[in-house]
Amino acid sequence: MNPPSPSWPCLRLDGKGTQQKVVLDLSVSPNAKRTELVGWHDGALRVRLSAPPVDGAANEALRKWLASELGVPQARVTLLRGASGRRKQWAIDAPEADVSAWLSRQSVLQT
């Protein structure tokens, strides 16, 4: 595994060569009024989800939201860890530069 990106503690690379994926650490709060990125929680991105944590609905809503935000097909967003917990790791099949640029555009993450 590669070390975390120096500018984004929630972001790391996993795998090698063409199999390399970007991994995002997220801390999720389900049952919110709307789905939105709200900041940081213990080195992970803090996301409020409008979906309930029932029958995978929250995970599917988070997959759709991430794909939409990052401009990639949903099939390129895969849950690695945390199917039933609030802390989740998602693999994104997209260039690290694209994910870093998206993070840079999020005003709630700026210090």
Backbone as XML, in Angstrom:
<?xml version="1.0"?>
<chain id="A" units="angstrom">
  <residue number="1" name="MET">
    <atom name="N" x="0.835" y="-1.193" z="0.000"/>
    <atom name="CA" x="0.000" y="0.000" z="0.000"/>
    <atom name="C" x="0.873" y="1.248" z="0.000"/>
  </residue>
  <residue number="2" name="ASN">
    <atom name="N" x="0.391" y="2.261" z="-0.625"/>
    <atom name="CA" x="1.106" y="3.531" z="-0.661"/>
    <atom name="C" x="0.724" y="4.372" z="0.537"/>
  </residue>
  <residue number="3" name="PRO">
    <atom name="N" x="1.604" y="5.308" z="0.932"/>
    <atom name="CA" x="1.263" y="6.185" z="2.055"/>
    <atom name="C" x="0.125" y="7.120" z="1.679"/>
  </residue>
  <residue number="4" name="PRO">
    <atom name="N" x="-0.556" y="7.688" z="2.687"/>
    <atom name="CA" x="-1.659" y="8.610" z="2.392"/>
    <atom name="C" x="-1.167" y="9.822" z="1.614"/>
  </residue>
  <residue number="5" name="SER">
    <atom name="N" x="-2.068" y="10.389" z="0.840"/>
    <atom name="CA" x="-1.755" y="11.622" z="0.128"/>
    <atom name="C" x="-1.456" y="12.695" z="1.166"/>
  </residue>
  <residue number="6" name="PRO">
    <atom name="N" x="-0.372" y="13.433" z="1.008"/>
    <atom name="CA" x="-0.007" y="14.413" z="2.041"/>
    <atom name="C" x="-1.057" y="15.490" z="2.257"/>
  </residue>
  <residue number="7" name="SER">
    <atom name="N" x="-1.814" y="15.831" z="1.210"/>
    <atom name="CA" x="-2.776" y="16.911" z="1.366"/>
    <atom name="C" x="-4.164" y="16.426" z="1.780"/>
  </residue>
  <residue number="8" name="TRP">
    <atom name="N" x="-4.460" y="15.157" z="1.625"/>
    <atom name="CA" x="-5.787" y="14.634" z="1.941"/>
    <atom name="C" x="-5.670" y="13.357" z="2.782"/>
  </residue>
  <residue number="9" name="PRO">
    <atom name="N" x="-5.881" y="13.436" z="4.093"/>
    <atom name="CA" x="-5.752" y="12.247" z="4.944"/>
    <atom name="C" x="-6.783" y="11.161" z="4.638"/>
  </residue>
  <residue number="10" name="CYS">
    <atom name="N" x="-7.854" y="11.509" z="3.951"/>
    <atom name="CA" x="-8.923" y="10.551" z="3.624"/>
    <atom name="C" x="-8.636" y="9.778" z="2.343"/>
  </residue>
  <residue number="11" name="LEU">
    <atom name="N" x="-7.541" y="10.085" z="1.660"/>
    <atom name="CA" x="-7.270" y="9.568" z="0.323"/>
    <atom name="C" x="-5.980" y="8.764" z="0.313"/>
  </residue>
  <residue number="12" name="ARG">
    <atom name="N" x="-6.035" y="7.580" z="-0.313"/>
    <atom name="CA" x="-4.812" y="6.800" z="-0.518"/>
    <atom name="C" x="-4.962" y="5.993" z="-1.800"/>
  </residue>
  <residue number="13" name="LEU">
    <atom name="N" x="-3.844" y="5.476" z="-2.269"/>
    <atom name="CA" x="-3.853" y="4.625" z="-3.458"/>
    <atom name="C" x="-3.683" y="3.177" z="-3.022"/>
  </residue>
  <residue number="14" name="ASP">
    <atom name="N" x="-4.363" y="2.269" z="-3.717"/>
    <atom name="CA" x="-4.268" y="0.851" z="-3.400"/>
    <atom name="C" x="-4.114" y="0.083" z="-4.703"/>
  </residue>
  <residue number="15" name="GLY">
    <atom name="N" x="-3.229" y="-0.898" z="-4.716"/>
    <atom name="CA" x="-3.001" y="-1.689" z="-5.915"/>
    <atom name="C" x="-1.825" y="-1.161" z="-6.711"/>
  </residue>
  <residue number="16" name="LYS">
    <atom name="N" x="-1.554" y="-1.822" z="-7.839"/>
    <atom name="CA" x="-0.403" y="-1.444" z="-8.665"/>
    <atom name="C" x="-0.794" y="-1.360" z="-10.127"/>
  </residue>
  <residue number="17" name="GLY">
    <atom name="N" x="-0.089" y="-0.550" z="-10.859"/>
    <atom name="CA" x="-0.258" y="-0.457" z="-12.304"/>
    <atom name="C" x="-1.672" y="-0.096" z="-12.714"/>
  </residue>
  <residue number="18" name="THR">
    <atom name="N" x="-2.198" y="-0.825" z="-13.681"/>
    <atom name="CA" x="-3.538" y="-0.525" z="-14.191"/>
    <atom name="C" x="-4.631" y="-0.937" z="-13.211"/>
  </residue>
  <residue number="19" name="GLN">
    <atom name="N" x="-4.275" y="-1.738" z="-12.199"/>
    <atom name="CA" x="-5.251" y="-2.171" z="-11.194"/>
    <atom name="C" x="-5.341" y="-1.187" z="-10.025"/>
  </residue>
  <residue number="20" name="GLN">
    <atom name="N" x="-4.554" y="-0.106" z="-10.070"/>
    <atom name="CA" x="-4.526" y="0.848" z="-8.972"/>
    <atom name="C" x="-5.845" y="1.618" z="-8.862"/>
  </residue>
  <residue number="21" name="LYS">
    <atom name="N" x="-6.314" y="1.747" z="-7.631"/>
    <atom name="CA" x="-7.556" y="2.472" z="-7.373"/>
    <atom name="C" x="-7.318" y="3.495" z="-6.273"/>
  </residue>
  <residue number="22" name="VAL">
    <atom name="N" x="-8.143" y="4.524" z="-6.292"/>
    <atom name="CA" x="-8.128" y="5.526" z="-5.239"/>
    <atom name="C" x="-9.080" y="5.038" z="-4.144"/>
  </residue>
  <residue number="23" name="VAL">
    <atom name="N" x="-8.644" y="5.108" z="-2.893"/>
    <atom name="CA" x="-9.496" y="4.701" z="-1.776"/>
    <atom name="C" x="-9.828" y="5.929" z="-0.943"/>
  </residue>
  <residue number="24" name="LEU">
    <atom name="N" x="-11.116" y="6.137" z="-0.697"/>
    <atom name="CA" x="-11.598" y="7.250" z="0.124"/>
    <atom name="C" x="-12.162" y="6.712" z="1.431"/>
  </residue>
  <residue number="25" name="ASP">
    <atom name="N" x="-11.755" y="7.319" z="2.540"/>
    <atom name="CA" x="-12.324" y="7.009" z="3.850"/>
    <atom name="C" x="-13.461" y="7.980" z="4.122"/>
  </residue>
  <residue number="26" name="LEU">
    <atom name="N" x="-14.626" y="7.444" z="4.486"/>
    <atom name="CA" x="-15.800" y="8.265" z="4.752"/>
    <atom name="C" x="-16.393" y="7.920" z="6.102"/>
  </residue>
  <residue number="27" name="SER">
    <atom name="N" x="-16.918" y="8.926" z="6.763"/>
    <atom name="CA" x="-17.707" y="8.755" z="7.980"/>
    <atom name="C" x="-19.113" y="9.230" z="7.629"/>
  </residue>
  <residue number="28" name="VAL">
    <atom name="N" x="-20.091" y="8.328" z="7.776"/>
    <atom name="CA" x="-21.429" y="8.576" z="7.245"/>
    <atom name="C" x="-22.465" y="8.719" z="8.348"/>
  </residue>
  <residue number="29" name="SER">
    <atom name="N" x="-23.363" y="9.684" z="8.190"/>
    <atom name="CA" x="-24.524" y="9.857" z="9.071"/>
    <atom name="C" x="-25.781" y="9.704" z="8.226"/>
  </residue>
  <residue number="30" name="PRO">
    <atom name="N" x="-26.498" y="8.588" z="8.360"/>
    <atom name="CA" x="-27.716" y="8.388" z="7.576"/>
    <atom name="C" x="-28.898" y="9.177" z="8.132"/>
  </residue>
  <residue number="31" name="ASN">
    <atom name="N" x="-30.010" y="9.162" z="7.406"/>
    <atom name="CA" x="-31.268" y="9.814" z="7.804"/>
    <atom name="C" x="-31.178" y="11.335" z="7.920"/>
  </residue>
  <residue number="32" name="ALA">
    <atom name="N" x="-30.333" y="11.948" z="7.112"/>
    <atom name="CA" x="-30.238" y="13.414" z="7.104"/>
    <atom name="C" x="-31.306" y="13.986" z="6.175"/>
  </residue>
  <residue number="33" name="LYS">
    <atom name="N" x="-31.504" y="15.304" z="6.251"/>
    <atom name="CA" x="-32.478" y="15.949" z="5.364"/>
    <atom name="C" x="-32.050" y="15.853" z="3.912"/>
  </residue>
  <residue number="34" name="ARG">
    <atom name="N" x="-30.742" y="15.987" z="3.659"/>
    <atom name="CA" x="-30.228" y="15.875" z="2.294"/>
    <atom name="C" x="-28.830" y="15.283" z="2.337"/>
  </residue>
  <residue number="35" name="THR">
    <atom name="N" x="-28.403" y="14.745" z="1.215"/>
    <atom name="CA" x="-27.065" y="14.171" z="1.106"/>
    <atom name="C" x="-26.085" y="15.295" z="0.801"/>
  </residue>
  <residue number="36" name="GLU">
    <atom name="N" x="-25.059" y="15.387" z="1.650"/>
    <atom name="CA" x="-24.066" y="16.454" z="1.466"/>
    <atom name="C" x="-22.784" y="16.140" z="2.208"/>
  </residue>
  <residue number="37" name="LEU">
    <atom name="N" x="-21.694" y="16.690" z="1.700"/>
    <atom name="CA" x="-20.400" y="16.622" z="2.359"/>
    <atom name="C" x="-20.361" y="17.761" z="3.376"/>
  </residue>
  <residue number="38" name="VAL">
    <atom name="N" x="-20.046" y="17.435" z="4.633"/>
    <atom name="CA" x="-20.104" y="18.472" z="5.662"/>
    <atom name="C" x="-18.764" y="18.781" z="6.314"/>
  </residue>
  <residue number="39" name="GLY">
    <atom name="N" x="-17.710" y="18.033" z="5.991"/>
    <atom name="CA" x="-16.410" y="18.338" z="6.568"/>
    <atom name="C" x="-15.626" y="17.082" z="6.892"/>
  </residue>
  <residue number="40" name="TRP">
    <atom name="N" x="-14.900" y="17.163" z="8.030"/>
    <atom name="CA" x="-14.006" y="16.083" z="8.447"/>
    <atom name="C" x="-14.502" y="15.415" z="9.714"/>
  </residue>
  <residue number="41" name="HIS">
    <atom name="N" x="-14.160" y="14.148" z="9.862"/>
    <atom name="CA" x="-14.365" y="13.432" z="11.126"/>
    <atom name="C" x="-13.237" y="12.422" z="11.264"/>
  </residue>
  <residue number="42" name="ASP">
    <atom name="N" x="-12.307" y="12.683" z="12.165"/>
    <atom name="CA" x="-11.214" y="11.764" z="12.467"/>
    <atom name="C" x="-10.454" y="11.331" z="11.206"/>
  </residue>
  <residue number="43" name="GLY">
    <atom name="N" x="-10.112" y="12.278" z="10.349"/>
    <atom name="CA" x="-9.335" y="11.992" z="9.149"/>
    <atom name="C" x="-10.144" y="11.463" z="7.975"/>
  </residue>
  <residue number="44" name="ALA">
    <atom name="N" x="-11.438" y="11.309" z="8.142"/>
    <atom name="CA" x="-12.303" y="10.828" z="7.056"/>
    <atom name="C" x="-13.237" y="11.952" z="6.617"/>
  </residue>
  <residue number="45" name="LEU">
    <atom name="N" x="-13.745" y="11.843" z="5.397"/>
    <atom name="CA" x="-14.745" y="12.798" z="4.928"/>
    <atom name="C" x="-16.046" y="12.530" z="5.667"/>
  </residue>
  <residue number="46" name="ARG">
    <atom name="N" x="-16.678" y="13.560" z="6.174"/>
    <atom name="CA" x="-17.954" y="13.437" z="6.879"/>
    <atom name="C" x="-19.077" y="13.709" z="5.885"/>
  </residue>
  <residue number="47" name="VAL">
    <atom name="N" x="-19.944" y="12.707" z="5.659"/>
    <atom name="CA" x="-21.035" y="12.826" z="4.698"/>
    <atom name="C" x="-22.356" y="12.555" z="5.401"/>
  </residue>
  <residue number="48" name="ARG">
    <atom name="N" x="-23.302" y="13.459" z="5.213"/>
    <atom name="CA" x="-24.674" y="13.224" z="5.672"/>
    <atom name="C" x="-25.444" y="12.620" z="4.503"/>
  </residue>
  <residue number="49" name="LEU">
    <atom name="N" x="-26.175" y="11.543" z="4.790"/>
    <atom name="CA" x="-26.944" y="10.847" z="3.751"/>
    <atom name="C" x="-28.427" y="10.955" z="4.024"/>
  </residue>
  <residue number="50" name="SER">
    <atom name="N" x="-29.201" y="11.208" z="2.989"/>
    <atom name="CA" x="-30.647" y="11.291" z="3.162"/>
    <atom name="C" x="-31.290" y="9.910" z="3.267"/>
  </residue>
  <residue number="51" name="ALA">
    <atom name="N" x="-30.570" y="8.872" z="2.885"/>
    <atom name="CA" x="-31.121" y="7.510" z="2.898"/>
    <atom name="C" x="-31.057" y="6.892" z="4.297"/>
  </residue>
  <residue number="52" name="PRO">
    <atom name="N" x="-32.000" y="5.986" z="4.606"/>
    <atom name="CA" x="-31.964" y="5.273" z="5.882"/>
    <atom name="C" x="-30.964" y="4.113" z="5.827"/>
  </residue>
  <residue number="53" name="PRO">
    <atom name="N" x="-30.437" y="3.700" z="6.978"/>
    <atom name="CA" x="-29.487" y="2.579" z="7.000"/>
    <atom name="C" x="-30.210" y="1.234" z="7.019"/>
  </residue>
  <residue number="54" name="VAL">
    <atom name="N" x="-31.056" y="0.988" z="6.018"/>
    <atom name="CA" x="-31.876" y="-0.224" z="5.973"/>
    <atom name="C" x="-31.643" y="-0.963" z="4.656"/>
  </residue>
  <residue number="55" name="ASP">
    <atom name="N" x="-31.380" y="-2.245" z="4.737"/>
    <atom name="CA" x="-31.236" y="-3.095" z="3.544"/>
    <atom name="C" x="-30.270" y="-2.535" z="2.510"/>
  </residue>
  <residue number="56" name="GLY">
    <atom name="N" x="-29.186" y="-1.928" z="2.937"/>
    <atom name="CA" x="-28.182" y="-1.413" z="2.006"/>
    <atom name="C" x="-28.554" y="-0.126" z="1.299"/>
  </residue>
  <residue number="57" name="ALA">
    <atom name="N" x="-29.680" y="0.481" z="1.677"/>
    <atom name="CA" x="-30.125" y="1.708" z="0.996"/>
    <atom name="C" x="-29.108" y="2.841" z="1.159"/>
  </residue>
  <residue number="58" name="ALA">
    <atom name="N" x="-28.524" y="2.963" z="2.333"/>
    <atom name="CA" x="-27.549" y="4.037" z="2.566"/>
    <atom name="C" x="-26.293" y="3.814" z="1.723"/>
  </residue>
  <residue number="59" name="ASN">
    <atom name="N" x="-25.828" y="2.578" z="1.648"/>
    <atom name="CA" x="-24.635" y="2.296" z="0.838"/>
    <atom name="C" x="-24.898" y="2.567" z="-0.641"/>
  </residue>
  <residue number="60" name="GLU">
    <atom name="N" x="-26.064" y="2.194" z="-1.122"/>
    <atom name="CA" x="-26.388" y="2.422" z="-2.530"/>
    <atom name="C" x="-26.535" y="3.919" z="-2.816"/>
  </residue>
  <residue number="61" name="ALA">
    <atom name="N" x="-27.141" y="4.646" z="-1.889"/>
    <atom name="CA" x="-27.270" y="6.104" z="-2.052"/>
    <atom name="C" x="-25.890" y="6.762" z="-2.043"/>
  </residue>
  <residue number="62" name="LEU">
    <atom name="N" x="-25.002" y="6.271" z="-1.184"/>
    <atom name="CA" x="-23.649" y="6.824" z="-1.117"/>
    <atom name="C" x="-22.884" y="6.518" z="-2.403"/>
  </residue>
  <residue number="63" name="ARG">
    <atom name="N" x="-23.035" y="5.309" z="-2.942"/>
    <atom name="CA" x="-22.391" y="4.952" z="-4.213"/>
    <atom name="C" x="-22.857" y="5.905" z="-5.320"/>
  </residue>
  <residue number="64" name="LYS">
    <atom name="N" x="-24.158" y="6.131" z="-5.423"/>
    <atom name="CA" x="-24.712" y="7.018" z="-6.452"/>
    <atom name="C" x="-24.200" y="8.444" z="-6.275"/>
  </residue>
  <residue number="65" name="TRP">
    <atom name="N" x="-24.161" y="8.917" z="-5.028"/>
    <atom name="CA" x="-23.708" y="10.274" z="-4.750"/>
    <atom name="C" x="-22.237" y="10.437" z="-5.117"/>
  </residue>
  <residue number="66" name="LEU">
    <atom name="N" x="-21.394" y="9.483" z="-4.690"/>
    <atom name="CA" x="-19.964" y="9.560" z="-5.014"/>
    <atom name="C" x="-19.736" y="9.537" z="-6.521"/>
  </residue>
  <residue number="67" name="ALA">
    <atom name="N" x="-20.416" y="8.635" z="-7.215"/>
    <atom name="CA" x="-20.258" y="8.547" z="-8.672"/>
    <atom name="C" x="-20.656" y="9.858" z="-9.341"/>
  </residue>
  <residue number="68" name="SER">
    <atom name="N" x="-21.758" y="10.431" z="-8.897"/>
    <atom name="CA" x="-22.224" y="11.697" z="-9.459"/>
    <atom name="C" x="-21.237" y="12.824" z="-9.180"/>
  </residue>
  <residue number="69" name="GLU">
    <atom name="N" x="-20.794" y="12.919" z="-7.934"/>
    <atom name="CA" x="-19.860" y="13.984" z="-7.547"/>
    <atom name="C" x="-18.538" y="13.897" z="-8.317"/>
  </residue>
  <residue number="70" name="LEU">
    <atom name="N" x="-18.048" y="12.659" z="-8.495"/>
    <atom name="CA" x="-16.747" y="12.458" z="-9.126"/>
    <atom name="C" x="-16.830" y="12.306" z="-10.642"/>
  </residue>
  <residue number="71" name="GLY">
    <atom name="N" x="-18.047" y="12.242" z="-11.175"/>
    <atom name="CA" x="-18.220" y="12.136" z="-12.610"/>
    <atom name="C" x="-17.776" y="10.807" z="-13.195"/>
  </residue>
  <residue number="72" name="VAL">
    <atom name="N" x="-17.996" y="9.726" z="-12.446"/>
    <atom name="CA" x="-17.645" y="8.390" z="-12.933"/>
    <atom name="C" x="-18.896" y="7.508" z="-12.897"/>
  </residue>
  <residue number="73" name="PRO">
    <atom name="N" x="-18.919" y="6.441" z="-13.695"/>
    <atom name="CA" x="-20.055" y="5.514" z="-13.628"/>
    <atom name="C" x="-20.117" y="4.830" z="-12.261"/>
  </residue>
  <residue number="74" name="GLN">
    <atom name="N" x="-21.318" y="4.487" z="-11.819"/>
    <atom name="CA" x="-21.485" y="3.831" z="-10.518"/>
    <atom name="C" x="-20.691" y="2.534" z="-10.423"/>
  </residue>
  <residue number="75" name="ALA">
    <atom name="N" x="-20.509" y="1.849" z="-11.541"/>
    <atom name="CA" x="-19.768" y="0.585" z="-11.549"/>
    <atom name="C" x="-18.304" y="0.779" z="-11.162"/>
  </residue>
  <residue number="76" name="ARG">
    <atom name="N" x="-17.814" y="2.018" z="-11.224"/>
    <atom name="CA" x="-16.412" y="2.296" z="-10.866"/>
    <atom name="C" x="-16.267" y="2.751" z="-9.411"/>
  </residue>
  <residue number="77" name="VAL">
    <atom name="N" x="-17.335" y="2.639" z="-8.632"/>
    <atom name="CA" x="-17.324" y="2.990" z="-7.208"/>
    <atom name="C" x="-17.690" y="1.725" z="-6.422"/>
  </residue>
  <residue number="78" name="THR">
    <atom name="N" x="-16.754" y="1.216" z="-5.629"/>
    <atom name="CA" x="-16.936" y="-0.062" z="-4.950"/>
    <atom name="C" x="-16.705" y="0.065" z="-3.453"/>
  </residue>
  <residue number="79" name="LEU">
    <atom name="N" x="-17.620" y="-0.469" z="-2.671"/>
    <atom name="CA" x="-17.471" y="-0.485" z="-1.218"/>
    <atom name="C" x="-16.450" y="-1.551" z="-0.828"/>
  </residue>
  <residue number="80" name="LEU">
    <atom name="N" x="-15.395" y="-1.144" z="-0.120"/>
    <atom name="CA" x="-14.366" y="-2.082" z="0.324"/>
    <atom name="C" x="-14.627" y="-2.564" z="1.744"/>
  </residue>
  <residue number="81" name="ARG">
    <atom name="N" x="-14.931" y="-1.617" z="2.645"/>
    <atom name="CA" x="-15.135" y="-1.932" z="4.057"/>
    <atom name="C" x="-16.244" y="-1.072" z="4.631"/>
  </residue>
  <residue number="82" name="GLY">
    <atom name="N" x="-16.933" y="-1.633" z="5.631"/>
    <atom name="CA" x="-17.896" y="-0.845" z="6.371"/>
    <atom name="C" x="-19.325" y="-0.958" z="5.904"/>
  </residue>
  <residue number="83" name="ALA">
    <atom name="N" x="-19.727" y="-2.099" z="5.350"/>
    <atom name="CA" x="-21.079" y="-2.252" z="4.824"/>
    <atom name="C" x="-22.149" y="-1.942" z="5.864"/>
  </residue>
  <residue number="84" name="SER">
    <atom name="N" x="-21.897" y="-2.283" z="7.130"/>
    <atom name="CA" x="-22.925" y="-2.053" z="8.150"/>
    <atom name="C" x="-22.510" y="-1.014" z="9.186"/>
  </residue>
  <residue number="85" name="GLY">
    <atom name="N" x="-21.372" y="-0.364" z="8.985"/>
    <atom name="CA" x="-20.913" y="0.636" z="9.953"/>
    <atom name="C" x="-20.971" y="2.039" z="9.395"/>
  </residue>
  <residue number="86" name="ARG">
    <atom name="N" x="-20.683" y="3.000" z="10.263"/>
    <atom name="CA" x="-20.656" y="4.405" z="9.824"/>
    <atom name="C" x="-19.354" y="4.749" z="9.116"/>
  </residue>
  <residue number="87" name="ARG">
    <atom name="N" x="-18.285" y="4.071" z="9.454"/>
    <atom name="CA" x="-16.985" y="4.312" z="8.829"/>
    <atom name="C" x="-16.845" y="3.390" z="7.623"/>
  </residue>
  <residue number="88" name="LYS">
    <atom name="N" x="-16.604" y="3.962" z="6.451"/>
    <atom name="CA" x="-16.580" y="3.189" z="5.219"/>
    <atom name="C" x="-15.344" y="3.518" z="4.388"/>
  </residue>
  <residue number="89" name="GLN">
    <atom name="N" x="-14.914" y="2.556" z="3.588"/>
    <atom name="CA" x="-13.853" y="2.770" z="2.614"/>
    <atom name="C" x="-14.406" y="2.406" z="1.251"/>
  </residue>
  <residue number="90" name="TRP">
    <atom name="N" x="-14.268" y="3.348" z="0.320"/>
    <atom name="CA" x="-14.751" y="3.159" z="-1.045"/>
    <atom name="C" x="-13.581" y="3.222" z="-2.011"/>
  </residue>
  <residue number="91" name="ALA">
    <atom name="N" x="-13.524" y="2.278" z="-2.945"/>
    <atom name="CA" x="-12.525" y="2.300" z="-4.021"/>
    <atom name="C" x="-13.153" y="3.019" z="-5.209"/>
  </residue>
  <residue number="92" name="ILE">
    <atom name="N" x="-12.421" y="3.969" z="-5.753"/>
    <atom name="CA" x="-12.876" y="4.740" z="-6.898"/>
    <atom name="C" x="-11.933" y="4.450" z="-8.058"/>
  </residue>
  <residue number="93" name="ASP">
    <atom name="N" x="-12.462" y="3.937" z="-9.138"/>
    <atom name="CA" x="-11.658" y="3.660" z="-10.322"/>
    <atom name="C" x="-11.589" y="4.939" z="-11.155"/>
  </residue>
  <residue number="94" name="ALA">
    <atom name="N" x="-10.718" y="5.846" z="-10.709"/>
    <atom name="CA" x="-10.530" y="7.143" z="-11.366"/>
    <atom name="C" x="-9.114" y="7.623" z="-11.027"/>
  </residue>
  <residue number="95" name="PRO">
    <atom name="N" x="-8.557" y="8.505" z="-11.841"/>
    <atom name="CA" x="-7.221" y="9.030" z="-11.542"/>
    <atom name="C" x="-7.199" y="9.786" z="-10.200"/>
  </residue>
  <residue number="96" name="GLU">
    <atom name="N" x="-6.114" y="9.593" z="-9.461"/>
    <atom name="CA" x="-5.971" y="10.291" z="-8.178"/>
    <atom name="C" x="-6.080" y="11.800" z="-8.352"/>
  </residue>
  <residue number="97" name="ALA">
    <atom name="N" x="-5.538" y="12.317" z="-9.429"/>
    <atom name="CA" x="-5.582" y="13.767" z="-9.672"/>
    <atom name="C" x="-7.025" y="14.267" z="-9.761"/>
  </residue>
  <residue number="98" name="ASP">
    <atom name="N" x="-7.905" y="13.475" z="-10.368"/>
    <atom name="CA" x="-9.311" y="13.873" z="-10.492"/>
    <atom name="C" x="-9.993" y="13.912" z="-9.130"/>
  </residue>
  <residue number="99" name="VAL">
    <atom name="N" x="-9.710" y="12.919" z="-8.293"/>
    <atom name="CA" x="-10.315" y="12.860" z="-6.958"/>
    <atom name="C" x="-9.759" y="13.988" z="-6.090"/>
  </residue>
  <residue number="100" name="SER">
    <atom name="N" x="-8.451" y="14.229" z="-6.179"/>
    <atom name="CA" x="-7.837" y="15.334" z="-5.427"/>
    <atom name="C" x="-8.412" y="16.683" z="-5.859"/>
  </residue>
  <residue number="101" name="ALA">
    <atom name="N" x="-8.627" y="16.848" z="-7.158"/>
    <atom name="CA" x="-9.198" y="18.099" z="-7.660"/>
    <atom name="C" x="-10.618" y="18.283" z="-7.119"/>
  </residue>
  <residue number="102" name="TRP">
    <atom name="N" x="-11.403" y="17.204" z="-7.065"/>
    <atom name="CA" x="-12.754" y="17.278" z="-6.499"/>
    <atom name="C" x="-12.687" y="17.686" z="-5.031"/>
  </residue>
  <residue number="103" name="LEU">
    <atom name="N" x="-11.775" y="17.079" z="-4.277"/>
    <atom name="CA" x="-11.619" y="17.441" z="-2.862"/>
    <atom name="C" x="-11.244" y="18.915" z="-2.717"/>
  </residue>
  <residue number="104" name="SER">
    <atom name="N" x="-10.368" y="19.386" z="-3.591"/>
    <atom name="CA" x="-9.924" y="20.786" z="-3.545"/>
    <atom name="C" x="-11.065" y="21.767" z="-3.771"/>
  </residue>
  <residue number="105" name="ARG">
    <atom name="N" x="-12.079" y="21.343" z="-4.534"/>
    <atom name="CA" x="-13.215" y="22.223" z="-4.831"/>
    <atom name="C" x="-14.252" y="22.268" z="-3.707"/>
  </residue>
  <residue number="106" name="GLN">
    <atom name="N" x="-14.108" y="21.425" z="-2.700"/>
    <atom name="CA" x="-15.113" y="21.369" z="-1.624"/>
    <atom name="C" x="-14.795" y="22.436" z="-0.564"/>
  </residue>
  <residue number="107" name="SER">
    <atom name="N" x="-15.606" y="23.479" z="-0.520"/>
    <atom name="CA" x="-15.353" y="24.595" z="0.387"/>
    <atom name="C" x="-15.385" y="24.157" z="1.858"/>
  </residue>
  <residue number="108" name="VAL">
    <atom name="N" x="-16.180" y="23.144" z="2.206"/>
    <atom name="CA" x="-16.276" y="22.716" z="3.612"/>
    <atom name="C" x="-14.999" y="22.030" z="4.094"/>
  </residue>
  <residue number="109" name="LEU">
    <atom name="N" x="-14.092" y="21.658" z="3.187"/>
    <atom name="CA" x="-12.854" y="20.988" z="3.578"/>
    <atom name="C" x="-11.687" y="21.956" z="3.745"/>
  </residue>
  <residue number="110" name="GLN">
    <atom name="N" x="-11.881" y="23.198" z="3.333"/>
    <atom name="CA" x="-10.785" y="24.170" z="3.404"/>
    <atom name="C" x="-10.615" y="24.634" z="4.845"/>
  </residue>
  <residue number="111" name="THR">
    <atom name="N" x="-9.372" y="24.770" z="5.250"/>
    <atom name="CA" x="-9.074" y="25.190" z="6.627"/>
    <atom name="C" x="-8.942" y="26.690" z="6.744"/>
  </residue>
</chain>
